[in-house]
Amino acid sequence: MRRIVEKLPQYDFVYLGDCARLPYGTRSAQTVYEFTKQGVEFLFRRGCKLVILACNTASAQALRKIQKGFLPKHYLNNRVLGMVVPTLEAVGEQKLDTPLFHGREKEEYQFGRSPHVIKRLGVIGTSGTINSKVYPTELAKIRKSLKVFQQPTPLLVPLIEQQAERYLPAILKDYLRPLQNKKIDGLVLGCTHYPIIKKQIKKILGAEVRVFSQDEIIPEKLSDYLRRHTEIEKKLSHNRRREFFVTDLTPVYQKLAFQWFGEKARLRKIKI
């Protein structure tokens, strides 16, 4: 949300953190759907016309069911978007301004030679996201030739939530080693917690591996979506208001909210 607000500050935003029932990554698909549906309904009742599922597990296990079944029956004119497809679109775009283009490599591309194209992609995420196989399935629709290697990283979310950074280096090296052995040249951070530790991940992988981080991708994709879908954009309010709701008021959430949004981030505990 912080990165989306930076990109699109003119809109009103309502944030809902279901921290009483986290993590979603260890839940069954049906439970993830029910939790996600409840959160979406709460946001719709607050007047939201567009909801972003800022969770890869919810995007993998609940989004399609919500879009195809729930919305047409109950909220025909509202929209719910997820993380997976926009992220994989970014993998396939190969923009010139990516970190992979340095000096002569960019110059050679401009003169007609092939740019560096990612051929072996790694994906890390919660067990729920990885087991759903949503990333290789959706990527096959975009670029069949790209090989995908997945790695569940279930310990990362609890460590990030508890700000236990001192344990991360050894655990990250252990999680990333199988992907390095596969000679990946790109890595998708398939969880919206992971941008918080992307510097540590990049340090382990080195400059030759392009890291796709959703805090960089989603704001641009959302901005583009609103430009293309003016019928949705016109429904959004433009008063720069921010509301923050959580299902459990924890000290960690309060600390992070203040750190990222300042005193304006007054968290309100609710039931959904």
BALOBA-1460 file (C-alpha; in Angstrom, 3 decimals):
// residues 272
<rec num="1" residu="m" x="0.000" y="0.000" z="0.000"/>
<rec num="2" residu="r" x="2.796" y="2.425" z="0.796"/>
<rec num="3" residu="r" x="4.256" y="2.111" z="-2.704"/>
<rec num="4" residu="i" x="0.825" y="2.340" z="-4.357"/>
<rec num="5" residu="v" x="0.041" y="5.495" z="-2.357"/>
<rec num="6" residu="e" x="3.346" y="7.011" z="-3.456"/>
<rec num="7" residu="k" x="2.448" y="6.300" z="-7.085"/>
<rec num="8" residu="l" x="-1.242" y="7.290" z="-6.877"/>
<rec num="9" residu="p" x="-1.577" y="9.717" z="-3.945"/>
<rec num="10" residu="q" x="-4.731" y="11.389" z="-5.250"/>
<rec num="11" residu="y" x="-7.030" y="8.483" z="-4.386"/>
<rec num="12" residu="d" x="-8.652" y="7.429" z="-1.125"/>
<rec num="13" residu="f" x="-7.294" y="4.163" z="0.291"/>
<rec num="14" residu="v" x="-8.669" y="1.674" z="2.793"/>
<rec num="15" residu="y" x="-6.230" y="-0.893" z="4.170"/>
<rec num="16" residu="l" x="-7.273" y="-4.152" z="5.819"/>
<rec num="17" residu="g" x="-4.700" y="-6.348" z="7.528"/>
<rec num="18" residu="d" x="-6.075" y="-9.723" z="8.635"/>
<rec num="19" residu="c" x="-3.282" y="-10.200" z="11.152"/>
<rec num="20" residu="a" x="-5.495" y="-12.205" z="13.558"/>
<rec num="21" residu="r" x="-5.569" y="-15.069" z="11.050"/>
<rec num="22" residu="l" x="-2.136" y="-14.864" z="9.449"/>
<rec num="23" residu="p" x="-0.362" y="-16.575" z="7.846"/>
<rec num="24" residu="y" x="-2.639" y="-17.624" z="4.993"/>
<rec num="25" residu="g" x="0.126" y="-19.696" z="3.424"/>
<rec num="26" residu="t" x="-0.416" y="-22.679" z="5.722"/>
<rec num="27" residu="r" x="-4.234" y="-22.748" z="5.351"/>
<rec num="28" residu="s" x="-6.388" y="-24.904" z="3.094"/>
<rec num="29" residu="a" x="-7.578" y="-23.429" z="-0.197"/>
<rec num="30" residu="q" x="-11.188" y="-23.299" z="1.036"/>
<rec num="31" residu="t" x="-10.198" y="-21.446" z="4.205"/>
<rec num="32" residu="v" x="-8.111" y="-18.976" z="2.216"/>
<rec num="33" residu="y" x="-11.110" y="-18.347" z="-0.036"/>
<rec num="34" residu="e" x="-13.469" y="-17.777" z="2.903"/>
<rec num="35" residu="f" x="-11.045" y="-15.427" z="4.676"/>
<rec num="36" residu="t" x="-10.375" y="-13.519" z="1.454"/>
<rec num="37" residu="k" x="-14.073" y="-13.217" z="0.611"/>
<rec num="38" residu="q" x="-14.798" y="-11.852" z="4.089"/>
<rec num="39" residu="g" x="-12.059" y="-9.246" z="3.688"/>
<rec num="40" residu="v" x="-13.293" y="-8.233" z="0.243"/>
<rec num="41" residu="e" x="-16.864" y="-7.866" z="1.528"/>
<rec num="42" residu="f" x="-15.685" y="-5.645" z="4.385"/>
<rec num="43" residu="l" x="-13.842" y="-3.366" z="1.965"/>
<rec num="44" residu="f" x="-16.824" y="-3.194" z="-0.366"/>
<rec num="45" residu="r" x="-19.006" y="-2.159" z="2.592"/>
<rec num="46" residu="r" x="-16.518" y="0.649" z="3.273"/>
<rec num="47" residu="g" x="-17.247" y="1.957" z="-0.224"/>
<rec num="48" residu="c" x="-14.293" y="0.489" z="-2.118"/>
<rec num="49" residu="k" x="-15.012" y="-0.195" z="-5.789"/>
<rec num="50" residu="l" x="-11.622" y="-1.762" z="-6.502"/>
<rec num="51" residu="v" x="-9.812" y="-4.173" z="-4.170"/>
<rec num="52" residu="i" x="-6.197" y="-5.292" z="-4.527"/>
<rec num="53" residu="l" x="-5.400" y="-8.653" z="-2.935"/>
<rec num="54" residu="a" x="-1.928" y="-7.783" z="-1.661"/>
<rec num="55" residu="c" x="-1.279" y="-11.436" z="-0.862"/>
<rec num="56" residu="n" x="0.052" y="-14.069" z="-3.233"/>
<rec num="57" residu="t" x="-1.641" y="-16.949" z="-1.408"/>
<rec num="58" residu="a" x="-5.028" y="-15.223" z="-1.674"/>
<rec num="59" residu="s" x="-4.304" y="-14.336" z="-5.303"/>
<rec num="60" residu="a" x="-3.373" y="-17.938" z="-6.063"/>
<rec num="61" residu="q" x="-6.145" y="-19.727" z="-4.186"/>
<rec num="62" residu="a" x="-9.087" y="-17.310" z="-4.041"/>
<rec num="63" residu="l" x="-8.919" y="-14.630" z="-6.747"/>
<rec num="64" residu="r" x="-10.315" y="-16.580" z="-9.687"/>
<rec num="65" residu="k" x="-13.182" y="-17.969" z="-7.614"/>
<rec num="66" residu="i" x="-14.036" y="-14.472" z="-6.381"/>
<rec num="67" residu="q" x="-13.859" y="-12.982" z="-9.879"/>
<rec num="68" residu="k" x="-15.839" y="-15.738" z="-11.613"/>
<rec num="69" residu="g" x="-18.345" y="-16.691" z="-8.922"/>
<rec num="70" residu="f" x="-18.699" y="-14.190" z="-6.104"/>
<rec num="71" residu="l" x="-18.572" y="-10.832" z="-7.926"/>
<rec num="72" residu="p" x="-21.098" y="-11.615" z="-10.698"/>
<rec num="73" residu="k" x="-23.656" y="-12.712" z="-8.095"/>
<rec num="74" residu="h" x="-23.158" y="-9.986" z="-5.491"/>
<rec num="75" residu="y" x="-21.007" y="-7.077" z="-6.726"/>
<rec num="76" residu="l" x="-21.247" y="-7.021" z="-10.491"/>
<rec num="77" residu="n" x="-19.781" y="-3.512" z="-10.886"/>
<rec num="78" residu="n" x="-16.859" y="-3.914" z="-8.481"/>
<rec num="79" residu="r" x="-13.425" y="-5.330" z="-9.260"/>
<rec num="80" residu="v" x="-10.847" y="-7.448" z="-7.409"/>
<rec num="81" residu="l" x="-7.276" y="-7.753" z="-8.703"/>
<rec num="82" residu="g" x="-4.342" y="-9.882" z="-7.553"/>
<rec num="83" residu="m" x="-0.561" y="-10.181" z="-7.571"/>
<rec num="84" residu="v" x="0.349" y="-13.075" z="-9.849"/>
<rec num="85" residu="v" x="-0.541" y="-12.054" z="-13.402"/>
<rec num="86" residu="p" x="0.847" y="-8.477" z="-13.151"/>
<rec num="87" residu="t" x="4.095" y="-9.887" z="-11.762"/>
<rec num="88" residu="l" x="4.479" y="-12.412" z="-14.565"/>
<rec num="89" residu="e" x="3.661" y="-9.763" z="-17.160"/>
<rec num="90" residu="a" x="6.623" y="-7.825" z="-15.799"/>
<rec num="91" residu="v" x="8.814" y="-10.910" z="-16.209"/>
<rec num="92" residu="g" x="7.907" y="-11.078" z="-19.894"/>
<rec num="93" residu="e" x="8.216" y="-7.394" z="-20.721"/>
<rec num="94" residu="q" x="12.039" y="-7.053" z="-20.716"/>
<rec num="95" residu="k" x="12.085" y="-3.272" z="-20.377"/>
<rec num="96" residu="l" x="15.247" y="-1.407" z="-21.300"/>
<rec num="97" residu="d" x="15.448" y="0.307" z="-17.947"/>
<rec num="98" residu="t" x="15.833" y="-2.927" z="-15.961"/>
<rec num="99" residu="p" x="18.996" y="-3.409" z="-13.886"/>
<rec num="100" residu="l" x="20.125" y="-6.099" z="-16.341"/>
<rec num="101" residu="f" x="21.042" y="-3.474" z="-18.923"/>
<rec num="102" residu="h" x="24.374" y="-1.907" z="-18.179"/>
<rec num="103" residu="g" x="26.533" y="0.187" z="-20.457"/>
<rec num="104" residu="r" x="27.397" y="-1.644" z="-23.660"/>
<rec num="105" residu="e" x="24.654" y="-4.254" z="-23.201"/>
<rec num="106" residu="k" x="22.008" y="-1.533" z="-23.501"/>
<rec num="107" residu="e" x="23.890" y="0.054" z="-26.404"/>
<rec num="108" residu="e" x="24.001" y="-3.271" z="-28.288"/>
<rec num="109" residu="y" x="20.265" y="-3.721" z="-27.779"/>
<rec num="110" residu="q" x="19.605" y="-0.314" z="-29.324"/>
<rec num="111" residu="f" x="21.599" y="-1.384" z="-32.379"/>
<rec num="112" residu="g" x="19.489" y="-4.454" z="-32.978"/>
<rec num="113" residu="r" x="21.150" y="-7.228" z="-30.985"/>
<rec num="114" residu="s" x="19.165" y="-9.423" z="-28.619"/>
<rec num="115" residu="p" x="18.897" y="-8.210" z="-25.019"/>
<rec num="116" residu="h" x="19.420" y="-10.435" z="-22.020"/>
<rec num="117" residu="v" x="16.290" y="-12.583" z="-21.888"/>
<rec num="118" residu="i" x="15.442" y="-14.490" z="-18.732"/>
<rec num="119" residu="k" x="15.347" y="-18.201" z="-19.478"/>
<rec num="120" residu="r" x="15.386" y="-19.798" z="-16.026"/>
<rec num="121" residu="l" x="13.076" y="-18.232" z="-13.467"/>
<rec num="122" residu="g" x="12.959" y="-18.978" z="-9.760"/>
<rec num="123" residu="v" x="9.907" y="-18.355" z="-7.590"/>
<rec num="124" residu="i" x="9.863" y="-18.204" z="-3.804"/>
<rec num="125" residu="g" x="6.676" y="-17.980" z="-1.754"/>
<rec num="126" residu="t" x="4.605" y="-19.499" z="1.000"/>
<rec num="127" residu="s" x="3.782" y="-23.190" z="0.867"/>
<rec num="128" residu="g" x="0.225" y="-22.314" z="-0.190"/>
<rec num="129" residu="t" x="1.385" y="-20.226" z="-3.138"/>
<rec num="130" residu="i" x="3.983" y="-22.745" z="-4.302"/>
<rec num="131" residu="n" x="1.698" y="-25.762" z="-3.930"/>
<rec num="132" residu="s" x="-1.005" y="-24.051" z="-5.985"/>
<rec num="133" residu="k" x="1.414" y="-24.027" z="-8.957"/>
<rec num="134" residu="v" x="-0.201" y="-20.778" z="-10.065"/>
<rec num="135" residu="y" x="3.086" y="-19.217" z="-11.175"/>
<rec num="136" residu="p" x="4.190" y="-21.935" z="-13.644"/>
<rec num="137" residu="t" x="0.594" y="-22.338" z="-14.842"/>
<rec num="138" residu="e" x="0.086" y="-18.648" z="-15.594"/>
<rec num="139" residu="l" x="3.589" y="-18.206" z="-16.954"/>
<rec num="140" residu="a" x="2.970" y="-20.956" z="-19.504"/>
<rec num="141" residu="k" x="0.251" y="-18.728" z="-20.978"/>
<rec num="142" residu="i" x="2.730" y="-15.860" z="-21.367"/>
<rec num="143" residu="r" x="5.990" y="-17.599" z="-22.323"/>
<rec num="144" residu="k" x="6.101" y="-21.377" z="-22.610"/>
<rec num="145" residu="s" x="9.835" y="-21.513" z="-23.294"/>
<rec num="146" residu="l" x="10.782" y="-20.113" z="-19.880"/>
<rec num="147" residu="k" x="11.696" y="-22.753" z="-17.299"/>
<rec num="148" residu="v" x="10.307" y="-22.217" z="-13.795"/>
<rec num="149" residu="f" x="11.797" y="-23.534" z="-10.558"/>
<rec num="150" residu="q" x="9.823" y="-23.072" z="-7.359"/>
<rec num="151" residu="q" x="10.992" y="-23.042" z="-3.756"/>
<rec num="152" residu="p" x="8.674" y="-22.832" z="-0.712"/>
<rec num="153" residu="t" x="10.047" y="-20.492" z="1.950"/>
<rec num="154" residu="p" x="7.618" y="-20.890" z="4.883"/>
<rec num="155" residu="l" x="9.846" y="-19.445" z="7.607"/>
<rec num="156" residu="l" x="10.284" y="-16.021" z="5.997"/>
<rec num="157" residu="v" x="6.873" y="-14.517" z="6.791"/>
<rec num="158" residu="p" x="7.013" y="-15.293" z="10.547"/>
<rec num="159" residu="l" x="10.563" y="-13.941" z="10.747"/>
<rec num="160" residu="i" x="9.624" y="-10.746" z="8.905"/>
<rec num="161" residu="e" x="6.488" y="-10.317" z="11.027"/>
<rec num="162" residu="q" x="8.562" y="-10.624" z="14.199"/>
<rec num="163" residu="q" x="11.397" y="-8.451" z="12.806"/>
<rec num="164" residu="a" x="13.863" y="-11.270" z="13.503"/>
<rec num="165" residu="e" x="16.383" y="-10.159" z="10.875"/>
<rec num="166" residu="r" x="19.362" y="-11.721" z="12.635"/>
<rec num="167" residu="y" x="18.158" y="-15.202" z="11.616"/>
<rec num="168" residu="l" x="17.611" y="-14.356" z="7.961"/>
<rec num="169" residu="p" x="21.079" y="-14.689" z="6.344"/>
<rec num="170" residu="a" x="21.533" y="-18.407" z="7.082"/>
<rec num="171" residu="i" x="17.903" y="-19.278" z="6.288"/>
<rec num="172" residu="l" x="17.889" y="-17.295" z="3.043"/>
<rec num="173" residu="k" x="21.097" y="-18.947" z="1.861"/>
<rec num="174" residu="d" x="19.598" y="-22.360" z="2.566"/>
<rec num="175" residu="y" x="16.354" y="-21.520" z="0.733"/>
<rec num="176" residu="l" x="18.060" y="-19.924" z="-2.271"/>
<rec num="177" residu="r" x="20.801" y="-22.537" z="-2.776"/>
<rec num="178" residu="p" x="18.596" y="-24.997" z="-4.744"/>
<rec num="179" residu="l" x="17.574" y="-22.201" z="-7.102"/>
<rec num="180" residu="q" x="21.170" y="-21.087" z="-7.547"/>
<rec num="181" residu="n" x="22.067" y="-24.672" z="-8.371"/>
<rec num="182" residu="k" x="19.436" y="-24.513" z="-11.132"/>
<rec num="183" residu="k" x="21.311" y="-21.502" z="-12.608"/>
<rec num="184" residu="i" x="18.327" y="-19.155" z="-12.420"/>
<rec num="185" residu="d" x="18.748" y="-15.729" z="-14.004"/>
<rec num="186" residu="g" x="15.536" y="-14.273" z="-12.571"/>
<rec num="187" residu="l" x="13.697" y="-14.578" z="-9.259"/>
<rec num="188" residu="v" x="10.099" y="-13.677" z="-8.417"/>
<rec num="189" residu="l" x="9.483" y="-12.658" z="-4.827"/>
<rec num="190" residu="g" x="6.122" y="-14.403" z="-4.632"/>
<rec num="191" residu="c" x="4.975" y="-12.911" z="-1.339"/>
<rec num="192" residu="t" x="4.240" y="-9.291" z="-0.472"/>
<rec num="193" residu="h" x="6.298" y="-9.623" z="2.711"/>
<rec num="194" residu="y" x="9.465" y="-10.328" z="0.768"/>
<rec num="195" residu="p" x="10.207" y="-6.820" z="-0.595"/>
<rec num="196" residu="i" x="11.137" y="-5.938" z="2.997"/>
<rec num="197" residu="i" x="14.132" y="-8.301" z="2.700"/>
<rec num="198" residu="k" x="14.911" y="-7.923" z="-1.004"/>
<rec num="199" residu="k" x="18.294" y="-6.292" z="-0.315"/>
<rec num="200" residu="q" x="19.419" y="-9.399" z="1.561"/>
<rec num="201" residu="i" x="18.122" y="-11.611" z="-1.258"/>
<rec num="202" residu="k" x="19.901" y="-9.573" z="-3.937"/>
<rec num="203" residu="k" x="23.135" y="-9.718" z="-1.963"/>
<rec num="204" residu="i" x="23.052" y="-13.515" z="-1.922"/>
<rec num="205" residu="l" x="22.058" y="-13.929" z="-5.582"/>
<rec num="206" residu="g" x="24.377" y="-11.308" z="-7.038"/>
<rec num="207" residu="a" x="23.864" y="-8.741" z="-9.783"/>
<rec num="208" residu="e" x="23.381" y="-11.294" z="-12.565"/>
<rec num="209" residu="v" x="20.001" y="-12.431" z="-11.240"/>
<rec num="210" residu="r" x="17.098" y="-10.069" z="-11.881"/>
<rec num="211" residu="v" x="14.806" y="-9.854" z="-8.844"/>
<rec num="212" residu="f" x="11.114" y="-9.135" z="-9.503"/>
<rec num="213" residu="s" x="9.686" y="-7.392" z="-6.460"/>
<rec num="214" residu="q" x="5.980" y="-6.644" z="-6.257"/>
<rec num="215" residu="d" x="6.384" y="-3.339" z="-4.439"/>
<rec num="216" residu="e" x="7.977" y="-2.078" z="-7.672"/>
<rec num="217" residu="i" x="5.684" y="-3.874" z="-10.126"/>
<rec num="218" residu="i" x="2.160" y="-3.506" z="-8.735"/>
<rec num="219" residu="p" x="1.977" y="0.321" z="-8.464"/>
<rec num="220" residu="e" x="2.945" y="0.681" z="-12.139"/>
<rec num="221" residu="k" x="0.536" y="-2.051" z="-13.201"/>
<rec num="222" residu="l" x="-2.311" y="-0.537" z="-11.185"/>
<rec num="223" residu="s" x="-1.679" y="2.891" z="-12.673"/>
<rec num="224" residu="d" x="-1.787" y="1.373" z="-16.154"/>
<rec num="225" residu="y" x="-4.975" y="-0.554" z="-15.298"/>
<rec num="226" residu="l" x="-6.742" y="2.643" z="-14.236"/>
<rec num="227" residu="r" x="-5.661" y="4.415" z="-17.430"/>
<rec num="228" residu="r" x="-7.138" y="1.589" z="-19.508"/>
<rec num="229" residu="h" x="-10.305" y="1.135" z="-17.439"/>
<rec num="230" residu="t" x="-11.752" y="4.613" z="-17.113"/>
<rec num="231" residu="e" x="-15.130" y="3.142" z="-16.145"/>
<rec num="232" residu="i" x="-13.500" y="1.915" z="-12.901"/>
<rec num="233" residu="e" x="-11.287" y="4.947" z="-12.359"/>
<rec num="234" residu="k" x="-14.291" y="7.277" z="-12.453"/>
<rec num="235" residu="k" x="-15.841" y="5.429" z="-9.511"/>
<rec num="236" residu="l" x="-12.835" y="6.029" z="-7.236"/>
<rec num="237" residu="s" x="-12.860" y="8.941" z="-4.788"/>
<rec num="238" residu="h" x="-10.033" y="11.501" z="-4.923"/>
<rec num="239" residu="n" x="-9.800" y="13.008" z="-1.432"/>
<rec num="240" residu="r" x="-6.405" y="11.613" z="-0.325"/>
<rec num="241" residu="r" x="-7.956" y="9.916" z="2.703"/>
<rec num="242" residu="r" x="-6.316" y="6.866" z="4.312"/>
<rec num="243" residu="e" x="-8.040" y="4.369" z="6.600"/>
<rec num="244" residu="f" x="-6.310" y="1.457" z="8.321"/>
<rec num="245" residu="f" x="-8.135" y="-1.566" z="9.739"/>
<rec num="246" residu="v" x="-6.715" y="-4.705" z="11.332"/>
<rec num="247" residu="t" x="-8.312" y="-7.818" z="12.796"/>
<rec num="248" residu="d" x="-5.817" y="-7.842" z="15.669"/>
<rec num="249" residu="l" x="-4.050" y="-4.815" z="17.102"/>
<rec num="250" residu="t" x="-0.490" y="-6.041" z="17.664"/>
<rec num="251" residu="p" x="2.545" y="-3.984" z="18.745"/>
<rec num="252" residu="v" x="4.437" y="-5.015" z="15.598"/>
<rec num="253" residu="y" x="1.676" y="-3.762" z="13.300"/>
<rec num="254" residu="q" x="1.410" y="-0.506" z="15.213"/>
<rec num="255" residu="k" x="5.161" y="0.026" z="14.975"/>
<rec num="256" residu="l" x="5.278" y="-0.686" z="11.229"/>
<rec num="257" residu="a" x="2.234" y="1.476" z="10.489"/>
<rec num="258" residu="f" x="3.812" y="4.438" z="12.251"/>
<rec num="259" residu="q" x="7.167" y="3.755" z="10.591"/>
<rec num="260" residu="w" x="5.674" y="3.681" z="7.074"/>
<rec num="261" residu="f" x="2.793" y="6.158" z="7.285"/>
<rec num="262" residu="g" x="3.516" y="8.331" z="10.333"/>
<rec num="263" residu="e" x="0.930" y="9.534" z="12.813"/>
<rec num="264" residu="k" x="-1.840" y="9.407" z="10.195"/>
<rec num="265" residu="a" x="-1.799" y="5.604" z="10.337"/>
<rec num="266" residu="r" x="-4.280" y="5.135" z="13.157"/>
<rec num="267" residu="l" x="-5.086" y="1.434" z="13.261"/>
<rec num="268" residu="r" x="-8.646" y="0.397" z="14.058"/>
<rec num="269" residu="k" x="-9.422" y="-3.122" z="15.202"/>
<rec num="270" residu="i" x="-12.444" y="-4.729" z="13.560"/>
<rec num="271" residu="k" x="-14.150" y="-8.107" z="13.162"/>
<rec num="272" residu="i" x="-14.914" y="-9.567" z="9.764"/>
